Amino acid sequence: MTRRVFYWPILIIGVLMIVLPFAISLPSKASAGQAMLDNFHPIMQPASVKVTVDLYENTFLELKPVATGGIAAASEINGLVQGLSTALHMTPTQLDQFLGAKYPAFAQLLASFPKLVPVFSQVGPGLAHYKPLIDTMQSNVSNYQQVDSLPNFRLFIWFFEIPGVLIAIFALLGLVVGRQRRHDTTP
């Protein structure tokens, strides 16, 4: 009788190991975790993170003054066109045509500045927004590699299910064998 009492908590532990992973949605969460690791794999490689940091620091940060200047230049374009057309004895339309014929890229750039002001005004806040992401990526390359070296997350449920089933079988066998012995010894 005392041996059988010992098996009930073991059975409960085994059943909990079988049921709890499903109760906490471990299969779907583990699958989502593995999908996330798989998706981040190419991004979090040291060479990729280095390129991302380099682009941020040596390209995008360097373009911030262009964006700031572009905002200021957009408000000066009408004055520039008026001043140049007066100095060159042309109407503003003639100046636009002249620039379009002789300097088409510059003419397009001038025409685009007013349209780009909303974009330029987001460069500073965008750089500030992405700085923590860049820093986090850079400081977590080795952490990512360690987590990525774990077995596939989709296998984690089996780390609970297989031992849970074995423990439950062990406990049930103990209960059944203990019950049979009791019946066999009873006159």
MODELLER restraints for C-alpha pairs under 7 A, 6 or more apart:
rsr = mdl.restraints
at = mdl.atoms
rsr.add(forms.Gaussian(group=physical.xy_distance, feature=features.Distance(at['CA:4:A'], at['CA:174:A']), mean=6.85, stdev=0.5))
rsr.add(forms.Gaussian(group=physical.xy_distance, feature=features.Distance(at['CA:4:A'], at['CA:175:A']), mean=5.47, stdev=0.5))
rsr.add(forms.Gaussian(group=physical.xy_distance, feature=features.Distance(at['CA:4:A'], at['CA:178:A']), mean=6.13, stdev=0.5))
rsr.add(forms.Gaussian(group=physical.xy_distance, feature=features.Distance(at['CA:7:A'], at['CA:171:A']), mean=5.00, stdev=0.5))
rsr.add(forms.Gaussian(group=physical.xy_distance, feature=features.Distance(at['CA:7:A'], at['CA:174:A']), mean=6.36, stdev=0.5))
rsr.add(forms.Gaussian(group=physical.xy_distance, feature=features.Distance(at['CA:7:A'], at['CA:175:A']), mean=6.34, stdev=0.5))
rsr.add(forms.Gaussian(group=physical.xy_distance, feature=features.Distance(at['CA:8:A'], at['CA:171:A']), mean=6.91, stdev=0.5))
rsr.add(forms.Gaussian(group=physical.xy_distance, feature=features.Distance(at['CA:10:A'], at['CA:167:A']), mean=6.76, stdev=0.5))
rsr.add(forms.Gaussian(group=physical.xy_distance, feature=features.Distance(at['CA:10:A'], at['CA:171:A']), mean=5.83, stdev=0.5))
rsr.add(forms.Gaussian(group=physical.xy_distance, feature=features.Distance(at['CA:11:A'], at['CA:167:A']), mean=6.68, stdev=0.5))
rsr.add(forms.Gaussian(group=physical.xy_distance, feature=features.Distance(at['CA:11:A'], at['CA:168:A']), mean=4.81, stdev=0.5))
rsr.add(forms.Gaussian(group=physical.xy_distance, feature=features.Distance(at['CA:11:A'], at['CA:171:A']), mean=5.04, stdev=0.5))
rsr.add(forms.Gaussian(group=physical.xy_distance, feature=features.Distance(at['CA:11:A'], at['CA:172:A']), mean=6.81, stdev=0.5))
rsr.add(forms.Gaussian(group=physical.xy_distance, feature=features.Distance(at['CA:14:A'], at['CA:164:A']), mean=4.12, stdev=0.5))
rsr.add(forms.Gaussian(group=physical.xy_distance, feature=features.Distance(at['CA:14:A'], at['CA:165:A']), mean=6.21, stdev=0.5))
rsr.add(forms.Gaussian(group=physical.xy_distance, feature=features.Distance(at['CA:14:A'], at['CA:167:A']), mean=4.97, stdev=0.5))
rsr.add(forms.Gaussian(group=physical.xy_distance, feature=features.Distance(at['CA:14:A'], at['CA:168:A']), mean=4.59, stdev=0.5))
rsr.add(forms.Gaussian(group=physical.xy_distance, feature=features.Distance(at['CA:15:A'], at['CA:164:A']), mean=6.27, stdev=0.5))
rsr.add(forms.Gaussian(group=physical.xy_distance, feature=features.Distance(at['CA:15:A'], at['CA:168:A']), mean=6.26, stdev=0.5))
rsr.add(forms.Gaussian(group=physical.xy_distance, feature=features.Distance(at['CA:17:A'], at['CA:160:A']), mean=5.46, stdev=0.5))
rsr.add(forms.Gaussian(group=physical.xy_distance, feature=features.Distance(at['CA:17:A'], at['CA:161:A']), mean=6.24, stdev=0.5))
rsr.add(forms.Gaussian(group=physical.xy_distance, feature=features.Distance(at['CA:17:A'], at['CA:164:A']), mean=4.79, stdev=0.5))
rsr.add(forms.Gaussian(group=physical.xy_distance, feature=features.Distance(at['CA:18:A'], at['CA:160:A']), mean=6.46, stdev=0.5))
rsr.add(forms.Gaussian(group=physical.xy_distance, feature=features.Distance(at['CA:18:A'], at['CA:161:A']), mean=4.96, stdev=0.5))
rsr.add(forms.Gaussian(group=physical.xy_distance, feature=features.Distance(at['CA:18:A'], at['CA:164:A']), mean=5.28, stdev=0.5))
rsr.add(forms.Gaussian(group=physical.xy_distance, feature=features.Distance(at['CA:18:A'], at['CA:165:A']), mean=6.72, stdev=0.5))
rsr.add(forms.Gaussian(group=physical.xy_distance, feature=features.Distance(at['CA:21:A'], at['CA:157:A']), mean=6.54, stdev=0.5))
rsr.add(forms.Gaussian(group=physical.xy_distance, feature=features.Distance(at['CA:26:A'], at['CA:157:A']), mean=6.66, stdev=0.5))
rsr.add(forms.Gaussian(group=physical.xy_distance, feature=features.Distance(at['CA:27:A'], at['CA:154:A']), mean=6.65, stdev=0.5))
rsr.add(forms.Gaussian(group=physical.xy_distance, feature=features.Distance(at['CA:27:A'], at['CA:157:A']), mean=6.37, stdev=0.5))
rsr.add(forms.Gaussian(group=physical.xy_distance, feature=features.Distance(at['CA:30:A'], at['CA:153:A']), mean=5.08, stdev=0.5))
rsr.add(forms.Gaussian(group=physical.xy_distance, feature=features.Distance(at['CA:30:A'], at['CA:154:A']), mean=5.28, stdev=0.5))
rsr.add(forms.Gaussian(group=physical.xy_distance, feature=features.Distance(at['CA:31:A'], at['CA:153:A']), mean=6.45, stdev=0.5))
rsr.add(forms.Gaussian(group=physical.xy_distance, feature=features.Distance(at['CA:31:A'], at['CA:154:A']), mean=5.25, stdev=0.5))
rsr.add(forms.Gaussian(group=physical.xy_distance, feature=features.Distance(at['CA:33:A'], at['CA:153:A']), mean=6.69, stdev=0.5))
rsr.add(forms.Gaussian(group=physical.xy_distance, feature=features.Distance(at['CA:34:A'], at['CA:152:A']), mean=6.55, stdev=0.5))
rsr.add(forms.Gaussian(group=physical.xy_distance, feature=features.Distance(at['CA:34:A'], at['CA:153:A']), mean=5.34, stdev=0.5))
rsr.add(forms.Gaussian(group=physical.xy_distance, feature=features.Distance(at['CA:34:A'], at['CA:154:A']), mean=6.78, stdev=0.5))
rsr.add(forms.Gaussian(group=physical.xy_distance, feature=features.Distance(at['CA:37:A'], at['CA:148:A']), mean=6.59, stdev=0.5))
rsr.add(forms.Gaussian(group=physical.xy_distance, feature=features.Distance(at['CA:43:A'], at['CA:49:A']), mean=6.64, stdev=0.5))
rsr.add(forms.Gaussian(group=physical.xy_distance, feature=features.Distance(at['CA:44:A'], at['CA:141:A']), mean=6.06, stdev=0.5))
rsr.add(forms.Gaussian(group=physical.xy_distance, feature=features.Distance(at['CA:45:A'], at['CA:141:A']), mean=6.94, stdev=0.5))
rsr.add(forms.Gaussian(group=physical.xy_distance, feature=features.Distance(at['CA:46:A'], at['CA:141:A']), mean=6.37, stdev=0.5))
rsr.add(forms.Gaussian(group=physical.xy_distance, feature=features.Distance(at['CA:49:A'], at['CA:137:A']), mean=6.70, stdev=0.5))
rsr.add(forms.Gaussian(group=physical.xy_distance, feature=features.Distance(at['CA:49:A'], at['CA:138:A']), mean=6.28, stdev=0.5))
rsr.add(forms.Gaussian(group=physical.xy_distance, feature=features.Distance(at['CA:53:A'], at['CA:134:A']), mean=6.25, stdev=0.5))
rsr.add(forms.Gaussian(group=physical.xy_distance, feature=features.Distance(at['CA:64:A'], at['CA:123:A']), mean=6.45, stdev=0.5))
rsr.add(forms.Gaussian(group=physical.xy_distance, feature=features.Distance(at['CA:64:A'], at['CA:124:A']), mean=6.57, stdev=0.5))
rsr.add(forms.Gaussian(group=physical.xy_distance, feature=features.Distance(at['CA:67:A'], at['CA:120:A']), mean=4.64, stdev=0.5))
rsr.add(forms.Gaussian(group=physical.xy_distance, feature=features.Distance(at['CA:67:A'], at['CA:123:A']), mean=6.66, stdev=0.5))
rsr.add(forms.Gaussian(group=physical.xy_distance, feature=features.Distance(at['CA:68:A'], at['CA:120:A']), mean=6.75, stdev=0.5))
rsr.add(forms.Gaussian(group=physical.xy_distance, feature=features.Distance(at['CA:70:A'], at['CA:113:A']), mean=6.29, stdev=0.5))
rsr.add(forms.Gaussian(group=physical.xy_distance, feature=features.Distance(at['CA:70:A'], at['CA:120:A']), mean=6.82, stdev=0.5))
rsr.add(forms.Gaussian(group=physical.xy_distance, feature=features.Distance(at['CA:71:A'], at['CA:117:A']), mean=5.34, stdev=0.5))
rsr.add(forms.Gaussian(group=physical.xy_distance, feature=features.Distance(at['CA:71:A'], at['CA:120:A']), mean=6.43, stdev=0.5))
rsr.add(forms.Gaussian(group=physical.xy_distance, feature=features.Distance(at['CA:74:A'], at['CA:113:A']), mean=5.08, stdev=0.5))
rsr.add(forms.Gaussian(group=physical.xy_distance, feature=features.Distance(at['CA:74:A'], at['CA:114:A']), mean=4.98, stdev=0.5))
rsr.add(forms.Gaussian(group=physical.xy_distance, feature=features.Distance(at['CA:81:A'], at['CA:92:A']), mean=6.18, stdev=0.5))
rsr.add(forms.Gaussian(group=physical.xy_distance, feature=features.Distance(at['CA:82:A'], at['CA:92:A']), mean=6.35, stdev=0.5))
rsr.add(forms.Gaussian(group=physical.xy_distance, feature=features.Distance(at['CA:85:A'], at['CA:91:A']), mean=5.55, stdev=0.5))
rsr.add(forms.Gaussian(group=physical.xy_distance, feature=features.Distance(at['CA:85:A'], at['CA:92:A']), mean=5.53, stdev=0.5))
rsr.add(forms.Gaussian(group=physical.xy_distance, feature=features.Distance(at['CA:85:A'], at['CA:95:A']), mean=5.78, stdev=0.5))
rsr.add(forms.Gaussian(group=physical.xy_distance, feature=features.Distance(at['CA:99:A'], at['CA:107:A']), mean=5.56, stdev=0.5))
rsr.add(forms.Gaussian(group=physical.xy_distance, feature=features.Distance(at['CA:100:A'], at['CA:107:A']), mean=5.39, stdev=0.5))
